[in-house]
Structures are given as C-alpha cells and as structure tokens.
C-alpha cells in the first residue's frame, strides 16, 4: 500500500514539472515558420511533426517577469516524412536567432532589463531518431 501511494505521489508531482517545460510546435514554432511562407510550406509538405517537443531553453527566474517561462530555440521535435506509415523516426531541430529588448524597444543583452523576445528561425536539421535505450520502467521497480 505504501509503495502504491509513493508511486502515485511521484507521478502526480512530476506532471506539472513536465507539462510546463515542454515546447509545443503549434504554439512556439509554427508562428516563427509563418514569417517565411515558402519555408513553412516546405516543412508542412515534407514532414509530419509531433506537437510536443523535447528540447528548448526555458527562461528562468533570472529574467524580467514578462519573459520568465518563455521558450527560445533551438527546438527539437519527433517527425516523420509526410505520408509515411512508419512511426515518428526523425528528429527535426529548428535553430533560431534570438534578440532581447527593453521596455522602450532598445536591443539589450539577456538581462533583467529584457522584457521582450524577438525570435526568427534561421536553419533546421533532420536526423534519424535514435532508438530508445531499454530500461526498466519506474513502476516495475516500485512494485
């Protein structure tokens, strides 16, 4: 019983942490792609991309309040060739150029004075997704 309660507590406590640190393709990358319609069309026509990403930088408490928690690139997502019946077997990474601005719109280095982020995609790469390592699941270790 104690093991079940402990496992449930660990699972429930980890949910908000995981959910708050995952970049979303539709929310974080799609708006950047739309700034270059030809590039966006190429990506859309060539790849199916999972919405939940697994790599990006999230700005922490050391920044000004308006940008705390915002994501900046590079952004990585699982993908597959459009129309493929395979599982998502590719990793697509979008590389960005990030600029920070203060309250009056002046470009500033990343600091507490930065209250706005402007980001553009400048490149992307596609590579095969590595096969996951075989490990015992946490729940198997607990029960």
Secondary structure, 3 states (H helix, E strand, C coil): CHHHHHHHHHHHHHHHHHHHCCCEHHHHHHHHHCCCHHHHHHHHHHEEECCECCEEEECCCCCCHHHCCCEEEEEEEEEEECCCCCCCCEEEEEEEEEEEECCCCCEECCCCCCCEEEEEEEEEEEEECCCCCCCCCHHHHHC
